[in-house]
Amino acid sequence: MNLLSPLSRLIRQLMSAAALALAVLAPPAAAQTPYAGPLFDAHLHYNDEASARYPVADVLGRMQRSGVRAIVANSRPNDGTKALAAAREATRRAGVTVVPFVRLYRNRADYSGWHADPSIVEMVQRELAAGTEAGPYRGLGEFHLYDSANADGPTAKRLMQLAEERGLAVLAHVDDVAITKLFAHAPTARLIWAHSGIGDVPIERVRALLQRHPTLMGELSYRPGLTVADDRLSPAWRSLLTEMPERFLVGSDTWVNGRWDDYEALMQQTRRWLGDLPPAVARRVGWENGAALFGLAAP
């Protein structure tokens, strides 16, 4: 019996597996080619302080120059989102589809108190009933939970259940503990995790939650550790995005005016790190996942 042949095959198989792992984990050696396809900005705010400084035509121009073809618009108060939704001719010319979300914040005080305020549910229901000139609202949020225990509050529970009942997506800036709590209220809700574990949540914990909850999506703005020098993807994140390409979205998070000033640069940074992914994966993360989530046609 020749023992060398099976042993040789085993060695070759192990070497091939190791080579594949290195190809996924290691950043490309070649010069980075930025992703050139359409972008879906899944985390955009047009808050009152932004609308006063940047007219609708201005912000649409920034999107158009950045190759952004659709946005999740959520604003404090919701007037900013409704202004973008009402600019139907301008958005058509810019090639930008507005996907409106109801934000839970009427003012800054609501950031920390919304989860215990039943009037927030009433406001959300009024907004949903009214809709926007671009069509019905497609989601709720962004909202923050600075203490994960507040995910068990009655308002948070009711809104998660409302989203699940109506097929609305939810954009939540929370920690990993709150993710689990929110899904306990609405196990099949479509939950977008803003910043995908910002606040030192380990990448393995992000992976585990995605594996546990099939309707959880990760949004990648403001995610420490996502990139290393020169806007290159970190090996760990390149591995996760390649492993689960259908589960991630990109965003700008224009939460302060400085982010609007830097909007085009932020989108260029996104294109650079997307360029570290295989082209089909880059397009899924940059555009197709958001388009599929809200039923948008290819631009």
GUKELUM-905990 format. One record per residue: residue in three letters; x negated, y, z negated of N, C-alpha, C in turn. Coordinates in steps of 0.1 Angstrom, whole numbers, plus 5000, padded with zeros to 4 digits. Layout:
# residues N
alaXYZXYZXYZ;...
***
This chain:
# residues 299
met499249885000500050005000499150135000;asn499450225009498650345010499250455001;leu498550484990499050584981498750724985;leu497750734994497350874998498350945006;ser499150875014500050945023501251005015;pro501850945005502951004997502351124989;leu501051094984500451204976500151324984;ser499651304997499351415006500651495009;arg501751415011503051485014503451575002;leu503351514990503651594978502851714977;ile501551704979500651824978501051924988;arg501351885001501751975011503052045007;gln504051975001505252034997505152134986;leu504252104977503952194966503352324971;met502352304981501652424986502652504994;ser503552445001504552525009505452605000;ala505952534989506752604979506052724973;ala504752704969504052814963503852924973;ala503652894986503452994996504753074998;leu505953004997507153074998507453174987;ala507053124975507253204963506353324963;leu505153314968504253424969504853524979;ala505353474990505953565001507053644995;val507853594986508953664981508553764970;leu507653714961507253794950506253904953;ala505353884963504353984965504854094975;pro504554214972504954324982504254304995;pro504854345006504254325019502954395020;ala502054325027500654375028500654485039;ala501554475049501554565060502154705055;ala501954805064502454935060503954925060;gln504455005050505954995048506655065059;thr507655005064508555065074509955095068;pro510255215066511555245059512755185066;tyr513755155058514955105064515655225072;ala516155195084516655295093518155295095;gly518855195089520255185091521055275083;pro522455255083523355335076523255315061;leu523555415053523555395038524955415033;phe525355345023526555365015526155405001;asp526455534998526055594985527155554975;ala526955454967527955404958528055474945;his527355584943527455654930527155804933;leu528155874936527956014939528956104931;his528556204925529356304918529356434925;tyr530556494926530656634931531356714919;asn530656734909531156794896531456944898;asp532157004888532557144890531357234892;glu530257204885529057294886528457284900;ala528557164906528057144920528957204930;ser530257194929531157254939531057404939;ala530757464928530557604928529357654935;arg528357564936527057604942526857554956;tyr527457434959527257364972528557344978;pro528957424988530257404995530257265001;val531557225004531657095010530857075023;ala530857175031530057165044528557145040;asp528057205030526657185026526357045022;val527156985013526956855008527156745019;leu528056775028528256675039527056685048;gly526456805050525256815058524156735052;arg523956735039522956665033523156515035;met524356465034524656325036524356285051;gln524856375060524656335074523156335078;arg522356425073520956425076520256305069;ser520856245059520256135052520756005058;gly521656005067522155875073523155805064;val523755885054524755835045526055835053;arg526655715054527955705062529155675054;ala528955655041530155645032529655675018;ile530655715009530255754996531355704986;val531055664974531955654963531955794956;ala533055864957533055994951533855994938;asn533156034927533756044914533256174907;ser534156254903533756384899534456434886;arg533756524879534356584867534656734869;pro535956764869537056684869537256624883;asn538456564885538656494898538856594910;asp538956714907539156814918537956804928;gly536756784924535656774934535856654943;thr536256544938536556434947537656464957;lys538756524951539856554960539456664971;ala538556754968538056844978537356774989;leu536556674986535856594996536856515004;ala537856454997538856375004539656465013;ala539956595010540756675018540056735030;ala538756725030537956785042537956675053;arg539056635058539156525067538456545080;glu538556665086537956695098536456705096;ala536056775085534556785083533956655080;thr534556565073533956435070533956355083;arg534956365091534956295104533756345113;arg533556475114532356525122531056475116;ala530956475103529756425096529556275097;gly530556205100530556055100530455995087;val531156065077531056015063532455975059;thr532655855054533855805048533855825033;val534855895028535055915013535855805007;val535255734997535955634990536255694976;pro537455744973537655824961537855734948;phe537255764937537455704924538155804915;val538955754906539455844895538355844884;arg537755964881536855974870537655994857;leu537155954846537955954833537656094826;tyr536856174831536456294824537056424830;arg537856484821538456614825537456724822;asn536556704812535556794807534456714800;arg533456784795532356724789532656644776;ala533656694769534056634757534556484759;asp535056464771535556324774534556224775;tyr533256264777532156164779532056074767;ser532256134755532056054743533356014736;gly534456064740535756034733536755964742;trp536555944754537555884763538155754758;his537255664753537655534750538655524739;ala538855634731539755634720540955724723;asp541055774735542055874738543155824748;pro544355794743545355734752545755834763;ser545555964761545956054772545056034785;ile543955964783543055934795543855834804;val544455734798545255644806546355714813;glu547055804807548155884813547555964825;met546456024823545856104834545456014846;val544855904843544455804853545755764861;gln546755734854548055684861548655794870;arg548555924865549056034873548156044886;glu546856034885546056044896546255934906;leu546355814901546655694910547955714917;ala548955764910550255784917550155894928;ala549355994926549256104935548356064947;gly547255994945546355964955545556084960;thr544956074972544156184977544556194992;glu544056304998544356325013543556225021;ala542556155016541856055023542455915020;gly543555915013544155785010544155754995;pro544555634991544655604976543255594970;tyr543255614957542055594949541655444950;arg540355414951539955274952539255224940;gly539055314930538355264918538555364906;leu537955324895537955404883536455424878;gly536155544873534855564868534155664877;glu532955694873532055644864532455674850;phe532255584840532455614826531255564819;his530955624807529855594798530355534785;leu529655434780529855384766528555394759;tyr528455494750527155504743526955404732;asp528055344728528055234718528955124724;ser528255014726528954904733530154854726;ala530254874712531454834705532654904710;asn532555024716533655094721534355034733;ala533654934739534254864750535454784746;asp535654764733536754694727537954794724;gly537754924726538755014723539955004732;pro541155044727542355024735542355084748;thr541755204750541755274763540855194773;ala539755154768538855074777539554944781;lys540154884772540854754775541954774785;arg542754874783543854904792543454934806;leu542355024807541955064820541254944828;met540554854821540054744827541154654832;gln542154634824543354554829544054614840;leu544154754840544854824851544054804864;ala542754814863541854794875542054654880;glu542054554872542254414876543554404883;glu544654454877545954444882546154504896;arg545454614898545654694911544554674921;gly543554584917542454564927541554674928;leu541354754918540454874918539054834913;ala538054884919536754864914536454964902;val535554924893535255004881533755034881;leu533355164880531955194879531655234865;ala530755154858530555164844529055184841;his528755294833527355314828527355264814;val526955134812527055074799525854974798;asp525654914786524654824784525154684787;asp524254584785524654444789525654384779;val525654434767526654384757528054434761;ala528154554766529454614770529954544783;ile529054504792529454434804530254304800;thr529754234790530354114786531754144780;lys531754244772533054284765534054334775;leu533654414785534654454795535254344803;phe534354244807534854124814535854044806;ala535654044793536553974784537954024785;his538154154788539454214790540054184803;ala539154174814539654154827538654074835;pro538753944834537653854839537453854854;thr538453894861538253904876538154044882;ala537954144873537854284878536554294886;arg536554384895535354414903534654534896;leu533554494889532854584881531454614887;ile531254744889529954794894529154844882;trp528054784880527154814868526254934872;ala526555054869525755174872524355154866;his523355164875521955154871521455014867;ser522354924868521954774866521054754855;gly521454794843520654764831519754874826;ile520054994830519255104825519255094809;gly518055134803517955124789517254994784;asp516354954792515454844788516154704788;val517154694796517754554797516854474807;pro516254364802515354284811515954244823;ile515154234834515754184847516354044846;glu515753964837516353824836517753834830;arg518053934822519353944816520253994827;val519854084836520654134847520954014856;arg519953924859520253804867521253714861;ala521153694848522053604841523453654841;leu523653784839525053844840525653834854;leu524853854864525253844878525753694881;gln524953604875525253464877526553424870;arg526753484858527953444850529253514855;his529153634861530253704866530253734881;pro530953654888530853664903531353794909;thr532153874901532653994906531854114901;leu530754094895529854194890528854234902;met528754374904527854424914526854514906;gly525654524911524654604905524354724914;glu524454844908524054974915522755014910;leu521855074919520455074917519855214915;ser520655324914520055454911519555454896;tyr518555534894517955554880517655424873;arg517155324881516855194875515355184872;pro514855214859513455204857512955064860;gly511755064866511154934869511454884883;leu512454944889512854904903511654914912;thr510955024911509855054921508555074913;val507455054920506055084915505555194923;ala504255204925503555314931504155334946;asp504155454950504555484964505955434968;asp506855424959508255384962508255244967;arg507355154963507355014967508154944956;leu508954844961509754754952508754674943;ser509154664930508354584921508554434926;pro507554354923507754214927508954144921;ala509254174908510354114902511754154908;trp511854284912513054324918513154284932;arg512054274939512154224953512554074953;ser512154004943512553864942514053854939;leu514653934930516053924926516953974938;leu516554084945517354134956517354034968;thr516253964970516153864980516953744977;glu516953714964517753594959519253614959;met519653744956521053774955521353904963;pro521153894976521354014984522754074985;glu523753984982525154034983525654104971;arg524754124961525254164948524854314944;phe524154384953523654514949524054624959;leu524054744953524454864960523454974957;val523355074966522455194963523355314960;gly522655414953523455534950522455644947;ser523055764947522255894944522355944930;asp523555924924523855974910523556124909;thr524356204917524156354916524856414904;trp524356374893525056414880524756554876;val523656604881523256744879522856814892;asn522856944892522657014905521256984911;gly520256954902518956924907518956794916;arg519856704913519956584922520556624936;trp521356724936521856774949520656844957;asp519856914950518756984956517856874962;asp517656764956516756654960517456544968;tyr518756564972519456454977518756384989;glu518256464999517656405010516356325006;ala515656384997514456314992514756184985;leu515856184977516356064970516655954980;met517355994991517755895001516555845008;gln515555925011514355875017513655785008;gln513555804995512955714986513755574987;thr515055584987515855454988515455385001;arg515355455012514955395025513555325024;arg512655395017511255335016511355205008;trp512055194996511955064989512854964996;leu513855005003514654905011513754845022;gly512754925027511854875037510954765032;asp510854745020510154625014510854495015;leu512154505018512954385019513054335033;pro513354205035513654155049514754245055;pro514754275068515754365074517154325071;ala517554205072518954165069519354195055;val518454175045518654205031518854355029;ala517954425035517954575034519254625039;arg519754575050521054625055522254585046;arg522154465040523254425031523254515019;val522054545013522054625001522354775004;gly521754825015521954965019523355005024;trp523954905031525254935037526354835035;glu526054705039527154615041527854575028;asn527154565017527854535005528954635001;gly528554765002529554864999530754865009;ala530354845022531454845032532354725030;ala531854615026532654495024533554515012;leu533054575001533754594989535054674991;phe534954775001536054865003536654855017;gly536254745024536954715037536654825048;leu535354875049534954975059534454905071;ala534654965083534154905095532654955096;ala531954885104530554925107530555065114;pro529655155111529555285117529055275132;
***
